[in-house]
Amino acid sequence: MKTLGLSHLLQILTCILLLTPSFSKDDRKIYIVYMGEYPKGMEFTESLHTNMVQSVISSTFAQDTLVHSYKSFNGFVARLSKEESERMKGMDGVVSVIPNRVHSTQTSRSWNYLGFPQNVQRSKEESNVIVGVIDAGIWPNSSSFTDEGFGPPPQKWKGTCYNITCNNKIIGAKYFRLSGVFADEDMVSPADTSGHGSHCASIAAGNHVSNANLFGLASGTARGGVPSARIAVYKVCWTTGCETVDILAGFDAAIIDGVDIISVSLGPKNFMRIEYFEDPTAIGAFHAMKKGILTSKSAGNSGPSHYTISNSAPWFISVAASTMDRKFFTNLQLGNGRIFQGISVNTFSPTKKSYPLIYGGDAPAAGFNSSLSRSCLDDSLNGALVRGKIVLCDYDDIYTYPAKVGFASGAAGLIFRTTSPLAVPDLYALPAIQISASDGNSVFSYLNSTRKLAPDTLVHSYKSFNGFVARLTKEESERMKGMDDVVSVIPNRVHSIQTSRSWNFIGFPENVQRSKVESNVIVGVLDTGIWPNSSSFTDGGFGPPPQKWKGTCQNITCNNKIIGAKYFGLGSEFGQDDTIDTIGHGSHTASTAAGNSVKNANMFGLGSGTARGGVPSARIAVYKVCWRSGCRGADILAGFDEAIMDGVDIISISLGPSVARFIDYFEDEFAIGAFHAMKRGILTSKAAGNGGPDRYTMTNPAPWIISVAATTIDRKFLTKLHLGNGRIFQGVSLNMFSPTQKSYPLIYAGDAAARRFGSSLSRFCFENTLDGALVKGKIVLCDGYTPPQYVGFASGAAGLIFTSTLTLVGLDVYTLPTIHINESDGNSVTSYLKSTSNPTATIFRSYEEKDSSAPYVAPFSSRGPNIVTPNILKPDIAAPGVDILAAWSPVSSISGVKGDKRASNFIIISGTSMACPHVTGAAAYVKSFHPNWSPAAIKSALMTTATPMNPARNPDAEFAYGAGQINPLKAANPGVVYDAGENDYIRFLCGQGYNSSSLQKVTGDNSTCTSANKGSVLDLNLPSFTLSTPRSSHNNVTFGRTVTNVGSATSTYKATISAHPSSLNVEVVPNVLTFSSLGQKLSFTLRIEGSINADFVSFSLIWDDGTFKARSPVVVYVP
């Protein structure tokens, strides 16, 4: 083998240093590098570990980079960046590289209860047994640890004591804090300041102590299981917790010192499932086992759920907790004479006969609300209201423990009502009792019996359906659920908005044939309001509103285009009391659905053309339900209510939860509102959500809603980046700035951290994390992609380059020149930046280019399957939602950044919010030709005429785009429709488990669930077919459907099934449908027999009469 000379080696090392990024100390975190046993013949050597660290680090080796080397096994602790830790994993001999996780402590008649009395027969060698306790240290002055009667330590003992005086009972005491960071409360010695370590050590091997008690409670003899044994303590827990590097150092020292048993009452705060040799406890116990030492480990306090134990290694013994035959009771007496028995460790006696009683939820301190104060967390209670009183609190298993309660703002006592078993009492700083939920409700009822209903408790009553909004405590809401006629009680959740060439792109030009009664169609938009002065909403050429219209305008001047405008802020505090759109989102969606044609619309020159809605002659009614703080459920339902009562024809709602949430149909404000709209003949078009690209992110499962995914159009906005070395990169952005000089200095954000911030934050270019003195006037290279509102003005930078692995789709507007490039190009920019002492760059103004790959589903668009009803396809359909130009509010910042003064009447934005109004406009267009069609018929027409999309370009296929891209022209004449009404949905709901009682509350009539109308989801008359099945499971299922002829009076349709897997036999019976009149209904079945091995297969059923084609997607998948 050819060897390298020193000069060659230095050159290679120099190249490595040039090609690897530099990291500050703030980037580095502590890791455990585990390498198993030392090879035979190799003794412990720190130099090996030093060399390994030096070989992976990207900067000069600092003295504190190698933090600690273990001795009883091969491993060490080092400060490494994320990238360095990854390189370390690939080195020869490395088993695992483990982040320094934080664990927590998991906290004597008990021995007698086990049948292990004090005078049990004991071995003469008990005093030679050494128990190693890895915990929070020990309190050496405790009588449990005196050494009277003990001889010297066993000869085998090799341990020592640090910063503490040991004796012949405590023969070893060490502490470990490898990070070197201590809190003010920490005592830098093995002394136990929390008590947990002393408690565990005394239970295992403490002396006999007579008359031990807690302020008189539990008086008796406290003793350990082996009182003659010796104790060695290894303090690894501190005020901030127990770090894994310290725990492993404790194991290491205990093994080297020569303990016989190791006791570890520590564990992760949350359940973790990790590989054996990624788990420091398993690693330590393994090497202890090799040396003949058993490790006893607490099972953890994460019950009662299954799969919550984190100690899976078979070489230690995992210990669960049980009760014993003693418990501590406390009595509570109310002013009405009732006495309740609860539990607590209460060492206080009352100093007066009785105390005033108050509910914690009625006494929030400033800056807190009742949802926090009801749990009586420290500082959440108003001292002026609770001082000297007993407070009724709602017990929270996670948060309501003594350290979080403190002194409860001066309360005289606390009553905790809980749904948990009354098994484990806590010790509080004031009188406290824990009682059952049932007894707690009785206490609450007594408390309520002495107070009157506040005038603002009933906030609002709905009109189009039976419901209201009220201010209730958690317990009151639970009692409300149990009342007759109540279907559901829904928290006032906050939702978010889900944010033109597009109509032309889908084959729907401006001069399309239109119905003469299009101006009678009324589109109801639930959103952020409207900007009435926009040219998209002028009423030139419009006559008066349709006679059917019952709506009005609140605090705004409407016209014959905007014929209704209302706002809702039930129970909210806001400074604005009108329907004016100060955000812009509502104006954008309304103009996309039904805005006028406006020529030369553009955003500072970008996207110039004619902006228009799908039905420009239709009327608009707006219902403002969203404010700066979000869109609350009570307001959304109020918007539905008013839109139904006012007489709209279509409801458009581009709102939804920020995080995917899967709830029962009648716990969902959108499903409730849309159900009652459907009953009145109103279709609801709803944005699918921006939770993609993951599956199971769709939150609109109701079949009476049409759920809309977002696709691209054939226009994209590109931006060029020119580096000082002449290289040019193409990225994307909506950059309206032209460079004012030839080039700008280039800097990496990670090298320009502001004070108080490390490069780990500044590298993402978050607002205020960049040092203005370093970045002002420069273009900054940023890691990842940070939205504009989190960047702000970037501390005066001249521009930003974002480099990430994200798909370059869906652009944002920034306050400064910006470009988003892919990771590969970003690496090239990084290499250039490091190659020169004077790097420069220029970001040019964005320009338009045709996107020949369109349409495809945007990455952000939420995906199915439908988790609530797996055999219903969601989303239903797709529509343009990327880079859509539409009306905007000129008082709203185009970037969303406060201080950005640029105003525009039109803006380009992306989201399923933009896709939804395209379907709304298309539905309104169909409605204008068929005013009497049901919501289901319109939905069917849109879905069965949709343009198929390419599954190769969209891997999630129908779970991404539903039936395909909308085609409004074809939807007006679909040939046949799959119709459904209220009774069909009632049969479906009966099949889903609703009973007659619950159903009648929803429908308001005598609807019942019987065996005759308990419908299968497979028979719900939808224009799609979906089957969820286990992998390789044999299926033989039949879907029932009925189609209504809306094409030619006499026609014959033949069924065609597109290509599908040979493992499935698909049959349509009958496969020919002959109609003799319009409106005639004919039924058929679709049978699928067989199995699938793939995750997902899809094909189509097409009914074709030679003139019309009605295509339905068929999906079979493994959940």
N, C-alpha and C positions, 0 to 999 in steps of 0.2 A: 504494500500500500504506500502511495506517495504521501509524505508528510508535509505539512505547511510550516514555513518559517515564521518567525515572530512578526516580520514586517507584513506578510500576507494576512496573518491573523488580525493584526491591528487594522489593516485596510477593511477587512470584512466587518469587524466590529464597528468601524467608523460608518460603513454603509448602513449597517443595521440601525445605528443611532440616527442617521439622516432620514431613514425611511419610516421610522416609527414615531407616532405623535408624542409630544411632551406632556407631562402631567404634573399638576401641582400636588402638594401634600393633601390638599382638600379633596382631590379626586380619589385618593387611595383610601381603601377601607381595610379592616383587619380580616384576614382569612386564615383558616387552618389548612395546612397542606399535610395530608396524611399519606404515609408511605408503607404502612404495615410494620413488620418486624425488621430490625436491622439484619442485613445479610450475615450469615454465619461467618464468624471470624472478624466481623467489623464491630468495633466498639463505638460508643457514642462520640460523635464528632460534630462540633458546631460549624467547622469549616465547610463540610459538605453542604450544609443548608445555606451558608453564606454564598457559596459558588452558584447554587441553584437560583437563588434570588437574583444575584447579579446577572445571570444569563437571560432573565426574562424582563427585567425592568428597562424602562425607556429613558432613563435619565441617570445622573450620577447617583451612585449608591449612598444613601444617607445612613447615618449611624443607627437610626431607630427603625430602619426598614425591616430588619430581622428582629422581631419582637421577643421571641422565646423559642427554645428548642426543647422538645420532650426527650426524656431519657429512657423510660421503660419501653418505649416503642419508637419507631422511626417516623418523626414528624416534627413540624415546626409551625410557628405563627409568624405571619409577615404582613406588612402593609403593601397592598397591591391595588392597581387600578383594575377595572372590569376586564380590560383587554389583556392585562398581564396575568390575571387569574386564569383566563382562557388559555393563554400560552403555557402556563404552569401545568394545566390539566394534561397537555399533550406530551409532557416530558416523561422520559423513561423512569419507571419506578414509582410514579405518582398514582396512588389509588383514587384519591378524591381531593377536591379543593372545596372547602366548606365555608360559606359566609359566617360571620360571627353573630349568630342569632342570640336574642335575649330570651331567657327562660324565667319562670317565676317559681317561688316557693309554693308547696302544695300541703297546706296544713289540714290513785290511778287504779282505780277499781277495775279497769279494763283487764289486767292480768288475772285477777281473781275470777272475773266473768268467764274467762277462757279456760278455767279449771287449772290455773297455774299459780297456786298460792305461794305465799312468801317462804314457807318452810319446805318447799319442794326439795327433793334430793338433788344435790349439785355435785359436780365433778371438782376434784381438788385442783384441776388445771384451769378452772374458770378464770382465775386471775392472770393466766398467761394468754387469754384470748384478747385480741386488740380489735376494737370496733372503730373503723374509720368513717367519720360522718362528714359528707360533703354538703355544706349548707351555708348558713349565714354567720357561722362562728359559734362562740360559746361564752357564757358568762361565768368566769372561773370562780367567783366568790359565792356562787350558789351552794347551798348545803347538799345539793344533789351530786356535787363534784369534789367534796372534801376527800382527803386521802388517808384518813385515820384508819389504821389497821392494815394498810397496804404496804407491801415490801417494794423494793426497787423494780423498775420495768423489766420485762423479760429480756434475756440476753440477745435474742434475735432482733430486738428493736433497733432501727437505724435512724429514726426520726429525731427532729429537734423542735424547738419552740421559737417563734419569731415575735418580738415586741410584746411578750406576755410572760408572766411567771407561771410555769407549769408545776405539777406535783406528781405524786405517784398514781393518781387517778387519771388526770389529764396528762398524758405522757408525750403528746405531740400537738402542735398548734401552728399552722401556717396560713398565710393569706395570699390571694392571687388577684391581681388587677393589671393584666398585661397591657391594657390600653393606657394605663397611667393616669386615667381621668377619674377624680374623686369628687363627690358632691360635698357640700359644706357639712351635711349631716353625717357623713361617713367617718368612722373611727379607723384610722389606718393601722390596724392590728387585727389579730384574730378575735378580738372582743366582739360579742354579739350585741348590736344595738337595736335589732328588730325583734329578738326573742325566739324566732322560729328555730334557729339552730340549737339553742339551749333546750327547747322543748323536745325536739326530735332526739337529741343525744341523751336526755334524761329518761325518755321512754325506752330507749334501747338498752342503756347500761347505767342509768343513774343509781345513786345510793338510795337506801331506805330513808325516807324522811317522814316522821310522824306528824300528825296534826297539820298537814299541808291543806290549804284551802284558798279560795278566791273570795276575799272579803266575807268569809263565813260560809260560802257556798262550797259544796262537794268536799267537806272536811273528811280527812282520812289519811292513810299512808300513801305517799307517792313513791314509786320505785320503778326501776328499769327491769327488763327481762333478765339481764345478767348483771346484777349489782356489783359483783366482784371483778367484772371485766374492766379492762383499761379502755380509755377513749383517746382517739387522735382526731383532731378537727382540722378541716380544710375549708377555710372561708372563701367562697366563690361568689357569694351574693352580697349586693350592695344596694344602696337606696334606689338605683335605677334598674335593678334586676340582676340576673345571673347570666353572664355572657358565656357562650360555648367555649371560647378559648380558655377561660378561667376554669370551667368545669373539667375540661380535658386535662388542664394542668393539675387540678386537684386529684384526678385519677392517677396521673403519672406519678405524683409525689407519694400518694398513698401506696401504690404498688412498690415503689423503690424503698419506702420506709419499712414495709413489712407488716401491714395490717392483715387481719384474717377475714374480716367481713367488711364490705363497703355498703353504707346506707345513703341513698340519694332520694330525698323528698323534693325533687325539682322537676320541672318539665315545661314544655312550650305553653304559652298562654292560650293558643288556639291549636286545634288538632292539626297535626302534620303527618303525612305519609311519605317517608323518604327511604331510600336504599340504606341497608345496614351500615355501609361504610361511608355514608353521607351523614350519619347520625353520631355525634360525638359521644353520647351516652353508650350507644352500642359499641363504638370503637373502644372506649375506656373499659367497659365491662368485658369485652373480648380479651383484651390483654391482661386484665385482672384474672379472668378464668384460666388463661395460660399459666399464670403463676399460682393457681390453686385458690384464688380468692373469689368468693361468691358476692355478686352485687344484688342488693335488695332495692327495688325501685318502685316509687309510688306510681299507681296506674294513671293518675291525672284526675282533674276535677271537671271534666267536660260532659258528664252524663246529663240526663239519662239516655240520650240517643245512642243507637248502635254505631259501631265503627268510629268510636271516639278515643280509643286507646292508642297512644303513640309509642308504646314500648313493645315492639314486636319481636325483638331478638330472643332466640330460645336459650341463650346462655346467661340471662339474668332472670330473677324471679320478680314478676310484676304483681303488685299488691293493691287490691281493691279495698274500699272502706265499708265497714258494717256498723250497725248500732250496737249498743249494749243495754243492760237492764236498768238504766238510770236516765231520766230526762228532767229538764228544768221547766216548770210551769210558771206562768205569770197571769194574774187576774186583772181584768179591765172592767170597771163599773161605770155605767153611764148615768146621766142625770135622771133618766126615767126609771132607774132602779135595776135595769137589766145588767147581768154579769156575764162576761165572756172569758173563756179560758184560752190562752195562747201560750206561746213559748218565747223565752228570751233568757239571757244571762243578765238580769237586772239587779244590781246590788244597791239601788237607791230605795229609800222609804219615802212616802209622800210627806210633805211638810204642812199640807193643808187638806181640808176635807175634799175639795174638788177644784178643777181648773177649767177655764173656758176651752171649748173645742172648736177647731177650724179645719177646713180641708186645704191641703197643700196647694191644690190647683187653683184655689181662690186667693192665694197670697203670693203671687210672683214678685220678685224683686225687679227693679229697673234693669232692663236689658235681657230679661228672661220672660218666657211665656208659660202658660199653665202646663204645657206638655213636658216641661222640665221641672217646674216647681212641684208638680204633683208627686214626683218621686223623692222630693225633699233633699235634693242634692245640695251640697255645700254652696252657700252664697246665692242659691236660686230662690230662697224664701225672703220675703220682705220682713225685716226685723221688727218694724213698727207694728206689723199685723200679727206676728206670731209670738212675740216676746211674752213669756209667762203663760202661754197657752199650750195645750196638747194638740198636736197636728196629726190629722189622718193622712197617710201617705200611701201611694201605690208602689208596692215592692217590685223592684226590677232585679232579676237574678244576676245581671251583669254589672249594673251600676250602683245599686242601693246597698252598699256595704259601709261599715263604720268610717273608713278612711275617706269615703266620698261624701259622707253626711256631715262629718265634723261636729260642730256644736249647734247646727241647725238654726243659726241666726238668733240664738237666745230662747228657743222654744223650751217649754217646761217638760215636754215628753213627746214621743212619737208612737203612732199606731201604724204598723205596716200591714196592709191586707195583701194577700198573695194567693196565686193559683198553684204555687209549688207546694209539695208536701211539707208539713211542719216538722222537720227532722233535725235541722242544724241551726241552733240559735247563735246569734252574734252578740258581741259585747260592745255597747255603744257608750258615748261620752255623756249620755243623759238617759233618763228612764225611757225604755222602749219595750214594745211588745209586738210579736208577729202573730197575726190571726188569719183564719181561712178567708177565702173570697166571700163565702156565704155570710160569715159573721161580719166581714168588712162591709158588705152591702147593707146589712142591718144597721151598722153604725152610721153609714152614710145616709140611710133613710131617716134615722133619728135626727141627724144633723140637718137634713133638708126640711124636716117637719117644723123646724123653728125659723125658717127664712122664706121670703116671698120671691116670686119669679121676677127677675129684672126685666125692665121694659124692652131691652134690646136682645132678649134671648131668642125670640122668633124673628128671624131676619127676613125671610121671603117665602111666599107661597106660590107654587107654580099653577098654571091655569089649564094647559092642554093635557095635563095628566095629574094624578093625585100625588103630591109630594111637596116638601117644604125644606127650608134651610134654617137651622137653629144652632145656637152656641151651646155645646154640650161638653161635659167632661167625658173622659174615656168610659167611666162606669155608667154614666147616664146614657151614652150611646149604646152600651151593651144592653142595658135595660130596655132601651127603645127597640132594639132588634127583636126582643121577645114579645113585643106588643102585637095584638091582633092586627091584621091587615098590613103590617110592615113587611115589604119584600126585602129591602136592604137598607143599611145605614152606611153611607159612603163618606170617608174623610174628604175634606176639601183639598184634594191634591193639586199641586201646581204642575201644569203642563207647559210645553214650550212650542213656539212656532217652528215649522220644519221647512226650514229654508234650504217684427219677430218672425222672425224667420221660422220658428218652430212649427207654426200652423202650415206654412208652405211645405216644410220638410215631410210632414205626414200626409201630404196629398190633399190639403184642404185650403185652396187658394182663396184670395179675398173675394173674387167674383163668382164663387160657388152659387148654385141655385139655392134660394132661400124661401122659406114659407112666408106668406103674407102676414101670418100672425106671430112671427118671431118677437115682435114688440110687446106681445101679451105675456111672454114668458118672463118670470121673475126669479132671478138668481139670488138666493140668500147666502151671504158670506159671513161666517163667524171667524173673526180675526182681530186685528189691532185697530180697526176703524178704517177710515177713508180720508184721502186728501181731496175735498170736493172741488178745489180750484184747478185740478189737473185737467188738461185737454182731453184726457181719456174719458172724462165723465161729464162733459158739457152736454146740453140737451137740445142742440140745434136740430130741427127736423122731427123731434119727438112730440107726439100728442100727449094728452093727459094720461095718468096711470090707468091700467085696466080696472073695470068696475068691480071686479072681485077683490081688489086690494083693500085691506083693512088697517094697514100699518100707518105709522106716523113718524115724525122726525123729532128727536130730542136735542135741544141746544145746538142746532145746526140748521142752516138754510138748505133744504133739498131742492131738487128740480125734477124735470120729467125723465131724467136718466136715473139719478139716485132718488128713489121714491120712498125709501125708509131708512132710518138711521137711529139706532138705540145703543145705549151703553149699560154695562153691568159691572158693579164692583161690590157685590154683596158682602157686607161685613168688613170691607177693606177701607184703608185710608189712602186717598190719593188726592193730589192737588188739582187734577184736571177733571172736569165734569161735563165732557161732551164726547162726541164720536170722532173728533178729529184724529187722524192717524199721525202721531209724532214719531212712530218707529219706521214706517214705510212698508212693512210686510203686508198689511191688509190691502193697501192700494195696489201693490204688485200683483197679489193673487186675484183681486177683483177685476183689474184691467186685463189680466190673462184670460179670465173666463168670459167677460162680457164688456170689455172696454171698447171705446170708439176706435176707428182707424185714425192713427196720427202719423203723418208723414215726417220724414227726416228726424225721427226719434233716435237718440244716441246717448251714450255716456261719455262725455268729453271726447267725442269723435269716434269712439269704439262702438261697433255693432250697428252702425247707421242704417236706417231703413224705415219701413212702416211698422209701427207697433199696433197691434189690434187684438181684440178678444175673439173667442170662437163664435160668439153670437153678439156682434156689435150693436144690433138693434134691440137686444133684450134689456130689461130693467134690472136695477141692482138695489138690493136692500142689505144694509150692513148692520151687524150686531157686534159691537166692540166688547170682547170678553178678555182681551189680553192687555196687560199693562207692563210697565218696565220690570215689575217683579215677577212676571209670568202670567199664566192663564189658569185660573182656579176652576176646579170642577163645578162648584156651585154656579159660577158665572156662565160656564159653557152650557150647563143644562138650562139655565135661564135663557140663554140665547136660542137654543133649540125650541124652548117653550114659546117664546115670542114669535119666532120665525113660522112655527106651525100655526099659531093663532092669526098671524098677519096674512097668511095665504101665499107663501112662496111656493115655487114649483120644484126647485132643486136646491139642496143645501150643500155648500162647499165648505170643508173644514180642513185646513192645513195645519193642524195642531196635533200634539200627542205627548206622551211621557218622554222625558229625557233618557230614561233607562227602560229597557224592555220589562214589561210587567204583564203577568198572565193571570187574569181573574175571571170569575164567573160573569156570564153575560149581564146579569142584573146587579152586579157590583161595579159595572163599567159605565161611566156617565155617557160615553159616546154611543155605546150599544143601546142604552136606555133611550136617549134622545132620538137616535135613528129609528128605533123600533116604533116609537109613537109617531114619528114623521112618516114611516112606511104605512102605518094604519090610515093616515090621511092622504096617501097617494104621493108622497114626496120622497124622492130618491136622495140619499146622502152619499156624496163623494168625499172620500177621506184619504189623506196622505198616508202612505204605508209606513213612514218613519225613516229616520236617518241612522239606523243602528247597524247597517251592513258593514262589511260583507259577510259577517257570520250568519249561519243558519239560526232558525228559531228566534229571530229578532222582530218578527211581525207581531204587532199588538192590536190588530183590528180583526178579531176572529169572526165577528158576527156575519152570518150569511146575508143579512138584509142591508149591509153596507157594501159599496163598491170600493175596494182598497187599491190604491194606485202606486205603482213603483215608478222610479225615475230612470229615463234613458237619455243618451246623448243625442245631439243633432249634428248635421254635417258641417258645422262651423266650429272652429276652435281658435283660441287666442294664444299666440306664441310670442316669446320674448327672447332676444339674443343677449348673450353675455360675451364680452370681448376681453380676454386677458392681455396683460402686458407682453406676453411672449408670442402674441399673434394668434393664439388658438381661440376659436369661436365655438360656443356651446349654445344649443337651442333648448330652452325650457318653456315653462308656461307661467302666465300671470296676467292680471289685468292692470298693467302699468301704463298710466296716462302721462307719465313724466318723460320729457326728453332730456338727455344729458346736457349740462351747461358748460362742461369742460371736456377735454379729450379723454382724460382718464382720472381715476381716483385711487388713492392708496387703498390697499387691501389688507385686512387683518382678520385673524380667527377669533371668534367670540370667546372661546375658552381662554384666550390669552388677554382678555380685556375685562376681567371681573371687577365690578364696583366693590367698594368697601362693604363688608358684612355679607358679601356673596362669594361663593367659590366658583370655580370654572364649571363644576357639575351643574350649576344653574345658568350661568352666563352663556354657556355654549349653545343654549336653546334660544338666546336672545329675548328672554322674558323682560318685560318692562322693568326698568330701574336696576336690572342686574348688570348692565354694561357701564363701564367707566366712561363718562362723557369726555374726559380729557384724552382718553385713548382712542375713542371711536368717532369723535366729531369730525365730519367732513370725509369720512372713509367709508368704503363698502365693507360690510362685515359678513364673513362666512359663518353660517349658523348650522348646527346639527338638528336634524328632524324638521318638523313643520309646525310652527306655532301660529295660531290664528291671530288676526290683526288686533283684536281687543286685548290680547295678552302681550302684545308687542309695543303698542302705543307709538311713540315717536322715536323709539330705540336710542334714547340718550343723545340725539343729534347726529346719528349716523347718516351718511349720504345715500345708503342703499343696503339691501339685505339679499344674501344668497342663501336660500334654504336647500338643503340636500337631504333626501330621505328615500326610504324604500316604498313610500306610498305611491299609488297609481296617480299619475298627473291628470286628474279630472276634478272639476268643481273648483273654480277659482275664487279667491278673495280679493278685496280691495284694501290696500295698505295706505298709510299716510306718507310713504316714501317709496322710491323705486325699489321694486322687489322682483325676484325671479325664483322659481322652484325648479330644481334640476334633479335628475336621478342620482342614485348612489354612486354609480360608476363615474359619471361626470364630476360628481362632488369629490371623489377621490383624486381625480386629475387636478382639480382646482387646489386641493390640499397639497398635493405634491409640488405644484408650481409655487405655492405660497412659501413652502419650506426651502425651495431651491434658490431663492434670491433674497437679498436684504432689502429690496425695494419693489415688492410686488404691487401691481396695479390692476384695475379692472374697470369696465364700463358696462352699465345695464341700459339697454336701449328701450324705446317705447314699444309697447306691444302692437302686434298686427294680426290680421285675420288670415286664416287659411282653411281650405276645405278639409274636412275629416271624412275620408272615404270609408273608414271602418264603421261609421255610425249606421244604424243605432245599436248600442249595446247598453246594458244596465249599468248605471253608475255604481262604483264601489260602495258608496255610503247608503244606497237604497236598502232598506230592511228586507230580509229574506224569510220565506217560510222554512219548514212546514208550520201548519197551524197546530200549536201545542194544546189549545183548548179543545178543539174538535178535529182530531188528526185526519179524518176522512172528508174534510172540506178544504179545497185548494185556496191558498192565500199566498201572495197577493192575487187579485183578480185580473189585473190588466196593467199595462205600462204606458207611459206618455212622456214627452220631453220634459226634462227637469234639470238640465245642465246648461249653464251660461244663457239664461233666459232674460231677454230685455223686456222690461215692462215698467209701468208707472211707479213713481216713488214720491215720498214726502220730502219736499225741499228743506224742511226744518230738521230732518234726521241726517246724521252724519253718514256719508256713503261707506265709510269704513267701520262704523260702529265705535270709533275712538273719540272720546270726549276731547274737544279742542280742535278737531278736524273741521274746518269751516267750509270745506268744499260742498256746494249744494248742486243737486241735479234733479230734474223732473223725471228722469228715467235712469234705471240702474240695471246692471247685469248680475244676477245671483243664481245660485243652484240649490237644489234640495227637492225632496219629494213634495214639499210645499208648492213648488213651481209646477210639478207634474199634475197634482190634484186638480187645479183649476182648468187644465187642458181637458180632463175627462168631464169636469163640470160643464164646460162649454160644449163639449161634444154631446153630453146628455141633454142639455138644453136645446141643442140643434135637433136632436131626434124628437124631443118633446114638442117642438114647434110644428112638426109634421104629424105627430100622433098625440094630440093633447090628452086622449083618454087612456093611453097606455099606462100600465102599472109600473111602479119602480122596478120590479123584477123583470118585466118585459124590456124596459130600456136597458137595464144592466145586461140582459141576455143579448140584445141587439149589438151592444158595444163589444161584448166578449166573442160572440160567434163570427163576427166580421173582422176581428183584429188581424193585423198582418203578422204572420208567423215570424219569430225571431230565431237567430242561429244559436243552437245550444253549444256549438264549438266556441263561440265568442263569449258565451254566458254559461259557465260550468254548472251553475245551479239551476239552469233551464227554467221550467215553469215555476219553481220556487223563487226565482228572481223576477220573472216577467209575467207570470200568470198566463193568460190566453194569448198575449203578444202585444204589439204596439197598436194603439187605437187608430181606427180608420173611419172618421165621422161620416164621410160620404157614403160608404157601404152600409154603415150602421143605420142609416135612415131607411134602408130597404133590405132587411136581413133575410127575407123569405119565410123563415119560421122563427118563433121565439119560444124559450122555456119560461113559461109564466108561473108565478107563485103569488099567493096572497097571505093574509093574516092567518087563515086556517091552516095553510101548509106549514107555516112557521110554528104554529101551535102544536101540530102533530110532531114536528121535529123536536120541540122543547119537551114534549111529553116523553119522547124517546130518549132524551138526554137526562131524564130523572126528575123533572119538575112534576109536582103533583097538582091536582085540581085546585087546591086552596091557593098555592103560590101563583098558579097561572091566572086565576081569576083576579088576583090583586093587580097583576100587570095589565091584563086585557080590559078589566072593568066590566066584563060581561059574565055570562054563565058557562064559559068554556070549561070543559072537563077533560081529564085524561082517563081514558078507558082502554081496554085491550084492543078495541076496534080502531082507535085513533092514535095509538102509541106508535108513531112512525119511526122507521129506521132512517138514520142519516143518509143511507144509501139511496133512499127513495125521495129525498128532498129534491125538488125539481130545479136543480141548478144546471147551468150550461157548461159544467165541468164534471169530471169523474176522478175521484181520488181514493186510493186504497192503501192503508198502512198495514204492513204485514211483517212478521218475523222473517229473517233470512232463511231461505230454502224451505219455508213452510208451505205446504200444499193448500191452495185456496180454491174455493168454488163459490164465488159470490155473484150476486145479481143486483144490478142497479135498475131501478124503475124510473122512467121518464115519460113526460107528455109534452108534445110540441103543438103549438098553435099556428095555423096557416095565416100569414100576413102578407104573402107574396101574390101569386096569381090565383084566381078563384079555383081553377082546375089545374092541378099539377101533380106530378108523381116524383117523389124524392127517393133516391137510392142511397143506401148506406155504404160508405167505404171506410175501411180501417187501414191506416197507414202502417208502414213497416214496424214490427214489434218483435220481441224476442221469441224464438221458437219454443222456449219453455212455457210460454203462455198461450193458451187457446182462447181467442176472443170471438164472441159471437153476438150479433145483433138480431133480435127477433121481434117483429118481422123486419127484414132488411129492405123492404119497399113500403113506402107510405103514400097512399093515393088520396088526395084531397079533392072534394067536389065543391067547396065553398070557402070564402074567407071567414076566418074566425073558428073554423072547424078544428077540433082537437083530436089528435091520435096519439096512442101510447105505444111504447116499445120497451124492451129490456136490453141491457148490455151485460153479458155474462163473461166473467174472467175466471179461467180455470188454470191452475198451474202454480209455479213458484218462480222466484227470482233469486239469483245469487249476488247480483250487483246491488249497490246502495240505492239505485234509482233508475227507473226506466220510464219513458214517456212516449206516447204516440197520439194519434188524433182519430176522432170519429167525425166524418164529414157527411152531411146530408146534402145532396146535389140534385137539382131538378133541371140542370142545363142552363138555367138563368141565374139562380141564386145558390150560394154555397154557405152552409152554416157549419162551422168547424168548432168542435169542442175538444179541449185537451184531456187526455187520459193519463193519469200518473199512478204508478205503483212504486212504493218505496219502503225501505227498511228504516224505521225511526232510530 
